[in-house]
Amino acid sequence: MTATTARRVLLASPRGYCAGVDRAVIAVEKALEQYGAPIYVRHEIVHNKYVVQTLEKKGAIFVDETEEVPEGSIVMFSAHGVAPIVHEEAERRRLATIDATCPLVTKVHKEAVRFAQEDYDILLIGHEGHEEVIGTSGEAPDHITVVDGPQDVAGVTVRDESRVVWLSQTTLSVDETMETVDRLKEKFPKLVSPPSDDICYATQNRQIAVKQLGADSDLVIVVGSQNSSNSKRLVEVALGAGARDAHLVDGAGEIDEAWLEGVTTVGVTSGASVPDVLVEEVLEWLAGRGYADVEIVKAAEETITFSLPKELRRDLRAEAARKAAG
């Protein structure tokens, strides 16, 4: 790279927090303000290390299982959703609950229940073991088969090929999902599609933006945690769009300066569970190394918001005490 080579950053828009994540994070903060610490949260409220650590400092306690929550406490369910059995466990342990499941995930849950009631076999396209997939599968375990990508299609069997429907995890790659759907349709020609696309608008918009900037970037930096499905998909989409190199980092401290060797254009975006403060730190880091020229690559305008969980309008401390008293 010569001294006269123009270095620039292509910054994706939209990026970062989606409406469901914003709702979930604010719900934890509001619960802490309203009811005081501790507020227990089953699993990470969203898949981002910085967000989880910030909420822990404010008094949130993250647990893996409901049984870890002391009786008479308040527990919040994460944005990824939970199976009905988890609600039942909370009731048995006399816990007051706040359900911060993203409304778009709730939509998929309702679809699963409806198709199961109509006795369809449901092919749930998603990553085996992901919290959202576990939660959705729990709505109709006898009817749902998880299909973890195109390579799984050959092994899928159903009871009746005329009553088969596909649903999907909301945070997948749009392109890979449709490749899986196409394979499934080849195998099951009467496969029914959900009434509306399950992959959330925010996931799609962030992937569209990365496709646009990836084609013009030597390097794409995606800010997000390793356990964030939608963030990992952004790396894949960037490489698929033509970026020479792409990496997922939790923040500026994880960027390797060696990645900048021979790089003129750096694309920057972030997953749907990432606060913009982390992106700003990455931009400052890049500016300090000569990449101060920032151009916005805008793929969509996002105006969707979700109301906070209804439970935040009740006196949950009093409710938890009543439950604990039997």
TORKOL-4160 file (C-alpha; in steps of 0.2 Angstrom, whole numbers, padded with zeros to 4 digits, m for minus):
326
<pt num="1" X="0000" Y="0000" Z="0000"/>
<pt num="2" X="0007" Y="0017" Z="m0005"/>
<pt num="3" X="0006" Y="0033" Z="0006"/>
<pt num="4" X="m0006" Y="0040" Z="m0007"/>
<pt num="5" X="m0019" Y="0026" Z="m0007"/>
<pt num="6" X="m0035" Y="0032" Z="m0001"/>
<pt num="7" X="m0041" Y="0022" Z="0014"/>
<pt num="8" X="m0060" Y="0022" Z="0018"/>
<pt num="9" X="m0073" Y="0013" Z="0029"/>
<pt num="10" X="m0090" Y="0008" Z="0022"/>
<pt num="11" X="m0102" Y="0008" Z="0037"/>
<pt num="12" X="m0118" Y="m0003" Z="0036"/>
<pt num="13" X="m0135" Y="0004" Z="0039"/>
<pt num="14" X="m0145" Y="m0003" Z="0047"/>
<pt num="15" X="m0133" Y="m0012" Z="0060"/>
<pt num="16" X="m0134" Y="m0016" Z="0078"/>
<pt num="17" X="m0149" Y="m0017" Z="0089"/>
<pt num="18" X="m0165" Y="m0023" Z="0082"/>
<pt num="19" X="m0182" Y="m0019" Z="0090"/>
<pt num="20" X="m0183" Y="m0036" Z="0099"/>
<pt num="21" X="m0166" Y="m0034" Z="0107"/>
<pt num="22" X="m0169" Y="m0016" Z="0112"/>
<pt num="23" X="m0185" Y="m0021" Z="0120"/>
<pt num="24" X="m0177" Y="m0036" Z="0129"/>
<pt num="25" X="m0162" Y="m0025" Z="0136"/>
<pt num="26" X="m0173" Y="m0011" Z="0141"/>
<pt num="27" X="m0185" Y="m0024" Z="0150"/>
<pt num="28" X="m0170" Y="m0030" Z="0161"/>
<pt num="29" X="m0166" Y="m0012" Z="0165"/>
<pt num="30" X="m0184" Y="m0007" Z="0169"/>
<pt num="31" X="m0186" Y="m0022" Z="0180"/>
<pt num="32" X="m0171" Y="m0018" Z="0190"/>
<pt num="33" X="m0177" Y="0000" Z="0192"/>
<pt num="34" X="m0195" Y="m0005" Z="0196"/>
<pt num="35" X="m0192" Y="m0020" Z="0207"/>
<pt num="36" X="m0173" Y="m0019" Z="0213"/>
<pt num="37" X="m0159" Y="m0031" Z="0211"/>
<pt num="38" X="m0158" Y="m0045" Z="0209"/>
<pt num="39" X="m0167" Y="m0049" Z="0193"/>
<pt num="40" X="m0164" Y="m0067" Z="0187"/>
<pt num="41" X="m0162" Y="m0070" Z="0168"/>
<pt num="42" X="m0163" Y="m0087" Z="0161"/>
<pt num="43" X="m0149" Y="m0088" Z="0149"/>
<pt num="44" X="m0141" Y="m0073" Z="0141"/>
<pt num="45" X="m0155" Y="m0060" Z="0138"/>
<pt num="46" X="m0147" Y="m0057" Z="0121"/>
<pt num="47" X="m0131" Y="m0065" Z="0114"/>
<pt num="48" X="m0118" Y="m0051" Z="0117"/>
<pt num="49" X="m0104" Y="m0052" Z="0130"/>
<pt num="50" X="m0104" Y="m0033" Z="0133"/>
<pt num="51" X="m0123" Y="m0032" Z="0136"/>
<pt num="52" X="m0123" Y="m0046" Z="0148"/>
<pt num="53" X="m0108" Y="m0039" Z="0158"/>
<pt num="54" X="m0116" Y="m0022" Z="0158"/>
<pt num="55" X="m0132" Y="m0029" Z="0165"/>
<pt num="56" X="m0123" Y="m0040" Z="0178"/>
<pt num="57" X="m0115" Y="m0024" Z="0185"/>
<pt num="58" X="m0133" Y="m0017" Z="0187"/>
<pt num="59" X="m0139" Y="m0032" Z="0197"/>
<pt num="60" X="m0145" Y="m0045" Z="0184"/>
<pt num="61" X="m0140" Y="m0063" Z="0188"/>
<pt num="62" X="m0140" Y="m0074" Z="0173"/>
<pt num="63" X="m0143" Y="m0093" Z="0176"/>
<pt num="64" X="m0143" Y="m0108" Z="0164"/>
<pt num="65" X="m0159" Y="m0116" Z="0171"/>
<pt num="66" X="m0175" Y="m0111" Z="0180"/>
<pt num="67" X="m0170" Y="m0122" Z="0195"/>
<pt num="68" X="m0156" Y="m0110" Z="0199"/>
<pt num="69" X="m0168" Y="m0096" Z="0203"/>
<pt num="70" X="m0173" Y="m0095" Z="0222"/>
<pt num="71" X="m0191" Y="m0097" Z="0226"/>
<pt num="72" X="m0200" Y="m0081" Z="0227"/>
<pt num="73" X="m0189" Y="m0072" Z="0215"/>
<pt num="74" X="m0192" Y="m0064" Z="0198"/>
<pt num="75" X="m0185" Y="m0072" Z="0183"/>
<pt num="76" X="m0185" Y="m0065" Z="0165"/>
<pt num="77" X="m0185" Y="m0076" Z="0149"/>
<pt num="78" X="m0173" Y="m0071" Z="0136"/>
<pt num="79" X="m0177" Y="m0063" Z="0119"/>
<pt num="80" X="m0174" Y="m0080" Z="0111"/>
<pt num="81" X="m0190" Y="m0088" Z="0119"/>
<pt num="82" X="m0193" Y="m0103" Z="0129"/>
<pt num="83" X="m0203" Y="m0119" Z="0128"/>
<pt num="84" X="m0219" Y="m0121" Z="0137"/>
<pt num="85" X="m0211" Y="m0133" Z="0149"/>
<pt num="86" X="m0200" Y="m0119" Z="0156"/>
<pt num="87" X="m0215" Y="m0108" Z="0160"/>
<pt num="88" X="m0222" Y="m0124" Z="0169"/>
<pt num="89" X="m0206" Y="m0125" Z="0179"/>
<pt num="90" X="m0206" Y="m0107" Z="0184"/>
<pt num="91" X="m0224" Y="m0110" Z="0190"/>
<pt num="92" X="m0219" Y="m0125" Z="0200"/>
<pt num="93" X="m0205" Y="m0115" Z="0208"/>
<pt num="94" X="m0217" Y="m0101" Z="0213"/>
<pt num="95" X="m0207" Y="m0088" Z="0202"/>
<pt num="96" X="m0214" Y="m0072" Z="0196"/>
<pt num="97" X="m0210" Y="m0071" Z="0177"/>
<pt num="98" X="m0206" Y="m0058" Z="0164"/>
<pt num="99" X="m0207" Y="m0064" Z="0146"/>
<pt num="100" X="m0195" Y="m0054" Z="0135"/>
<pt num="101" X="m0196" Y="m0066" Z="0120"/>
<pt num="102" X="m0195" Y="m0056" Z="0104"/>
<pt num="103" X="m0213" Y="m0054" Z="0096"/>
<pt num="104" X="m0206" Y="m0061" Z="0080"/>
<pt num="105" X="m0200" Y="m0077" Z="0089"/>
<pt num="106" X="m0217" Y="m0078" Z="0097"/>
<pt num="107" X="m0225" Y="m0077" Z="0080"/>
<pt num="108" X="m0215" Y="m0093" Z="0075"/>
<pt num="109" X="m0220" Y="m0102" Z="0091"/>
<pt num="110" X="m0239" Y="m0098" Z="0087"/>
<pt num="111" X="m0236" Y="m0105" Z="0069"/>
<pt num="112" X="m0229" Y="m0121" Z="0076"/>
<pt num="113" X="m0243" Y="m0123" Z="0088"/>
<pt num="114" X="m0256" Y="m0120" Z="0074"/>
<pt num="115" X="m0248" Y="m0132" Z="0062"/>
<pt num="116" X="m0246" Y="m0145" Z="0075"/>
<pt num="117" X="m0265" Y="m0144" Z="0080"/>
<pt num="118" X="m0269" Y="m0146" Z="0061"/>
<pt num="119" X="m0257" Y="m0162" Z="0062"/>
<pt num="120" X="m0244" Y="m0156" Z="0050"/>
<pt num="121" X="m0226" Y="m0162" Z="0051"/>
<pt num="122" X="m0216" Y="m0146" Z="0054"/>
<pt num="123" X="m0198" Y="m0145" Z="0047"/>
<pt num="124" X="m0189" Y="m0132" Z="0057"/>
<pt num="125" X="m0174" Y="m0125" Z="0048"/>
<pt num="126" X="m0162" Y="m0119" Z="0061"/>
<pt num="127" X="m0146" Y="m0123" Z="0071"/>
<pt num="128" X="m0148" Y="m0138" Z="0082"/>
<pt num="129" X="m0145" Y="m0133" Z="0100"/>
<pt num="130" X="m0148" Y="m0114" Z="0098"/>
<pt num="131" X="m0160" Y="m0107" Z="0111"/>
<pt num="132" X="m0172" Y="m0101" Z="0099"/>
<pt num="133" X="m0174" Y="m0118" Z="0091"/>
<pt num="134" X="m0175" Y="m0127" Z="0107"/>
<pt num="135" X="m0189" Y="m0115" Z="0112"/>
<pt num="136" X="m0199" Y="m0117" Z="0096"/>
<pt num="137" X="m0197" Y="m0136" Z="0096"/>
<pt num="138" X="m0204" Y="m0137" Z="0113"/>
<pt num="139" X="m0220" Y="m0130" Z="0107"/>
<pt num="140" X="m0224" Y="m0146" Z="0097"/>
<pt num="141" X="m0210" Y="m0159" Z="0100"/>
<pt num="142" X="m0220" Y="m0173" Z="0093"/>
<pt num="143" X="m0222" Y="m0164" Z="0076"/>
<pt num="144" X="m0206" Y="m0154" Z="0074"/>
<pt num="145" X="m0190" Y="m0160" Z="0065"/>
<pt num="146" X="m0175" Y="m0149" Z="0065"/>
<pt num="147" X="m0166" Y="m0147" Z="0048"/>
<pt num="148" X="m0149" Y="m0139" Z="0051"/>
<pt num="149" X="m0145" Y="m0134" Z="0033"/>
<pt num="150" X="m0146" Y="m0141" Z="0016"/>
<pt num="151" X="m0135" Y="m0156" Z="0021"/>
<pt num="152" X="m0148" Y="m0162" Z="0032"/>
<pt num="153" X="m0162" Y="m0164" Z="0020"/>
<pt num="154" X="m0158" Y="m0181" Z="0013"/>
<pt num="155" X="m0161" Y="m0189" Z="0030"/>
<pt num="156" X="m0178" Y="m0180" Z="0034"/>
<pt num="157" X="m0193" Y="m0192" Z="0035"/>
<pt num="158" X="m0211" Y="m0187" Z="0037"/>
<pt num="159" X="m0228" Y="m0196" Z="0041"/>
<pt num="160" X="m0238" Y="m0189" Z="0026"/>
<pt num="161" X="m0229" Y="m0180" Z="0012"/>
<pt num="162" X="m0246" Y="m0170" Z="0009"/>
<pt num="163" X="m0245" Y="m0162" Z="0026"/>
<pt num="164" X="m0228" Y="m0155" Z="0028"/>
<pt num="165" X="m0224" Y="m0137" Z="0032"/>
<pt num="166" X="m0207" Y="m0128" Z="0035"/>
<pt num="167" X="m0203" Y="m0114" Z="0048"/>
<pt num="168" X="m0187" Y="m0106" Z="0052"/>
<pt num="169" X="m0176" Y="m0099" Z="0066"/>
<pt num="170" X="m0177" Y="m0080" Z="0064"/>
<pt num="171" X="m0158" Y="m0076" Z="0063"/>
<pt num="172" X="m0152" Y="m0087" Z="0049"/>
<pt num="173" X="m0144" Y="m0082" Z="0032"/>
<pt num="174" X="m0158" Y="m0079" Z="0020"/>
<pt num="175" X="m0149" Y="m0087" Z="0006"/>
<pt num="176" X="m0144" Y="m0103" Z="0015"/>
<pt num="177" X="m0162" Y="m0105" Z="0022"/>
<pt num="178" X="m0169" Y="m0103" Z="0004"/>
<pt num="179" X="m0157" Y="m0116" Z="m0002"/>
<pt num="180" X="m0163" Y="m0128" Z="0012"/>
<pt num="181" X="m0181" Y="m0124" Z="0007"/>
<pt num="182" X="m0178" Y="m0128" Z="m0011"/>
<pt num="183" X="m0170" Y="m0144" Z="m0007"/>
<pt num="184" X="m0185" Y="m0149" Z="0004"/>
<pt num="185" X="m0197" Y="m0144" Z="m0010"/>
<pt num="186" X="m0188" Y="m0156" Z="m0021"/>
<pt num="187" X="m0190" Y="m0170" Z="m0009"/>
<pt num="188" X="m0208" Y="m0165" Z="m0003"/>
<pt num="189" X="m0216" Y="m0156" Z="m0018"/>
<pt num="190" X="m0232" Y="m0152" Z="m0008"/>
<pt num="191" X="m0222" Y="m0143" Z="0006"/>
<pt num="192" X="m0231" Y="m0129" Z="0013"/>
<pt num="193" X="m0223" Y="m0112" Z="0017"/>
<pt num="194" X="m0227" Y="m0102" Z="0032"/>
<pt num="195" X="m0240" Y="m0087" Z="0030"/>
<pt num="196" X="m0226" Y="m0075" Z="0031"/>
<pt num="197" X="m0207" Y="m0075" Z="0031"/>
<pt num="198" X="m0200" Y="m0081" Z="0048"/>
<pt num="199" X="m0182" Y="m0073" Z="0046"/>
<pt num="200" X="m0184" Y="m0057" Z="0054"/>
<pt num="201" X="m0184" Y="m0040" Z="0045"/>
<pt num="202" X="m0168" Y="m0035" Z="0055"/>
<pt num="203" X="m0158" Y="m0050" Z="0050"/>
<pt num="204" X="m0163" Y="m0048" Z="0032"/>
<pt num="205" X="m0159" Y="m0029" Z="0032"/>
<pt num="206" X="m0142" Y="m0032" Z="0040"/>
<pt num="207" X="m0138" Y="m0045" Z="0027"/>
<pt num="208" X="m0143" Y="m0034" Z="0013"/>
<pt num="209" X="m0132" Y="m0020" Z="0019"/>
<pt num="210" X="m0117" Y="m0032" Z="0021"/>
<pt num="211" X="m0120" Y="m0039" Z="0003"/>
<pt num="212" X="m0119" Y="m0021" Z="m0003"/>
<pt num="213" X="m0103" Y="m0016" Z="0006"/>
<pt num="214" X="m0095" Y="m0033" Z="0005"/>
<pt num="215" X="m0093" Y="m0032" Z="m0014"/>
<pt num="216" X="m0083" Y="m0016" Z="m0012"/>
<pt num="217" X="m0073" Y="m0021" Z="0004"/>
<pt num="218" X="m0056" Y="m0029" Z="0005"/>
<pt num="219" X="m0059" Y="m0033" Z="0024"/>
<pt num="220" X="m0076" Y="m0033" Z="0033"/>
<pt num="221" X="m0076" Y="m0032" Z="0052"/>
<pt num="222" X="m0092" Y="m0038" Z="0060"/>
<pt num="223" X="m0095" Y="m0033" Z="0078"/>
<pt num="224" X="m0103" Y="m0047" Z="0088"/>
<pt num="225" X="m0101" Y="m0061" Z="0100"/>
<pt num="226" X="m0096" Y="m0079" Z="0094"/>
<pt num="227" X="m0113" Y="m0086" Z="0101"/>
<pt num="228" X="m0123" Y="m0074" Z="0091"/>
<pt num="229" X="m0131" Y="m0083" Z="0076"/>
<pt num="230" X="m0135" Y="m0068" Z="0066"/>
<pt num="231" X="m0118" Y="m0060" Z="0069"/>
<pt num="232" X="m0109" Y="m0076" Z="0062"/>
<pt num="233" X="m0121" Y="m0076" Z="0047"/>
<pt num="234" X="m0115" Y="m0058" Z="0043"/>
<pt num="235" X="m0097" Y="m0064" Z="0041"/>
<pt num="236" X="m0103" Y="m0078" Z="0029"/>
<pt num="237" X="m0113" Y="m0066" Z="0019"/>
<pt num="238" X="m0099" Y="m0054" Z="0018"/>
<pt num="239" X="m0087" Y="m0067" Z="0011"/>
<pt num="240" X="m0101" Y="m0073" Z="m0001"/>
<pt num="241" X="m0103" Y="m0055" Z="m0007"/>
<pt num="242" X="m0085" Y="m0054" Z="m0013"/>
<pt num="243" X="m0075" Y="m0048" Z="0003"/>
<pt num="244" X="m0057" Y="m0054" Z="0003"/>
<pt num="245" X="m0057" Y="m0056" Z="0021"/>
<pt num="246" X="m0070" Y="m0055" Z="0036"/>
<pt num="247" X="m0069" Y="m0057" Z="0054"/>
<pt num="248" X="m0081" Y="m0057" Z="0069"/>
<pt num="249" X="m0075" Y="m0047" Z="0085"/>
<pt num="250" X="m0082" Y="m0042" Z="0101"/>
<pt num="251" X="m0074" Y="m0026" Z="0100"/>
<pt num="252" X="m0059" Y="m0015" Z="0094"/>
<pt num="253" X="m0048" Y="m0024" Z="0106"/>
<pt num="254" X="m0049" Y="m0040" Z="0096"/>
<pt num="255" X="m0044" Y="m0033" Z="0079"/>
<pt num="256" X="m0028" Y="m0039" Z="0072"/>
<pt num="257" X="m0018" Y="m0025" Z="0064"/>
<pt num="258" X="m0011" Y="m0039" Z="0052"/>
<pt num="259" X="m0028" Y="m0039" Z="0044"/>
<pt num="260" X="m0025" Y="m0022" Z="0037"/>
<pt num="261" X="m0010" Y="m0027" Z="0026"/>
<pt num="262" X="m0014" Y="m0022" Z="0008"/>
<pt num="263" X="m0032" Y="m0016" Z="0013"/>
<pt num="264" X="m0039" Y="0000" Z="0006"/>
<pt num="265" X="m0057" Y="m0002" Z="0010"/>
<pt num="266" X="m0064" Y="m0009" Z="0027"/>
<pt num="267" X="m0083" Y="m0013" Z="0028"/>
<pt num="268" X="m0090" Y="m0012" Z="0046"/>
<pt num="269" X="m0106" Y="m0018" Z="0053"/>
<pt num="270" X="m0113" Y="m0026" Z="0069"/>
<pt num="271" X="m0125" Y="m0040" Z="0074"/>
<pt num="272" X="m0143" Y="m0036" Z="0080"/>
<pt num="273" X="m0138" Y="m0038" Z="0098"/>
<pt num="274" X="m0124" Y="m0026" Z="0098"/>
<pt num="275" X="m0124" Y="m0008" Z="0105"/>
<pt num="276" X="m0117" Y="0005" Z="0094"/>
<pt num="277" X="m0104" Y="0011" Z="0107"/>
<pt num="278" X="m0094" Y="m0005" Z="0102"/>
<pt num="279" X="m0095" Y="0000" Z="0083"/>
<pt num="280" X="m0090" Y="0018" Z="0088"/>
<pt num="281" X="m0074" Y="0011" Z="0096"/>
<pt num="282" X="m0070" Y="0001" Z="0081"/>
<pt num="283" X="m0072" Y="0016" Z="0070"/>
<pt num="284" X="m0060" Y="0026" Z="0082"/>
<pt num="285" X="m0047" Y="0012" Z="0081"/>
<pt num="286" X="m0048" Y="0012" Z="0062"/>
<pt num="287" X="m0047" Y="0031" Z="0061"/>
<pt num="288" X="m0031" Y="0030" Z="0071"/>
<pt num="289" X="m0023" Y="0019" Z="0058"/>
<pt num="290" X="m0028" Y="0030" Z="0043"/>
<pt num="291" X="m0046" Y="0024" Z="0039"/>
<pt num="292" X="m0055" Y="0040" Z="0044"/>
<pt num="293" X="m0065" Y="0042" Z="0029"/>
<pt num="294" X="m0082" Y="0034" Z="0033"/>
<pt num="295" X="m0096" Y="0031" Z="0020"/>
<pt num="296" X="m0113" Y="0025" Z="0025"/>
<pt num="297" X="m0120" Y="0011" Z="0015"/>
<pt num="298" X="m0139" Y="0011" Z="0018"/>
<pt num="299" X="m0150" Y="m0004" Z="0014"/>
<pt num="300" X="m0166" Y="0000" Z="0023"/>
<pt num="301" X="m0175" Y="0012" Z="0035"/>
<pt num="302" X="m0180" Y="0003" Z="0051"/>
<pt num="303" X="m0195" Y="0011" Z="0061"/>
<pt num="304" X="m0202" Y="m0004" Z="0070"/>
<pt num="305" X="m0203" Y="m0004" Z="0089"/>
<pt num="306" X="m0211" Y="m0016" Z="0101"/>
<pt num="307" X="m0219" Y="m0012" Z="0118"/>
<pt num="308" X="m0212" Y="m0018" Z="0134"/>
<pt num="309" X="m0217" Y="m0035" Z="0142"/>
<pt num="310" X="m0234" Y="m0033" Z="0150"/>
<pt num="311" X="m0228" Y="m0040" Z="0166"/>
<pt num="312" X="m0218" Y="m0024" Z="0169"/>
<pt num="313" X="m0234" Y="m0015" Z="0173"/>
<pt num="314" X="m0238" Y="m0026" Z="0188"/>
<pt num="315" X="m0231" Y="m0027" Z="0205"/>
<pt num="316" X="m0220" Y="m0043" Z="0203"/>
<pt num="317" X="m0211" Y="m0042" Z="0220"/>
<pt num="318" X="m0228" Y="m0043" Z="0229"/>
<pt num="319" X="m0233" Y="m0057" Z="0217"/>
<pt num="320" X="m0217" Y="m0067" Z="0220"/>
<pt num="321" X="m0220" Y="m0065" Z="0239"/>
<pt num="322" X="m0238" Y="m0072" Z="0237"/>
<pt num="323" X="m0232" Y="m0086" Z="0227"/>
<pt num="324" X="m0218" Y="m0091" Z="0239"/>
<pt num="325" X="m0230" Y="m0090" Z="0253"/>
<pt num="326" X="m0241" Y="m0103" Z="0244"/>
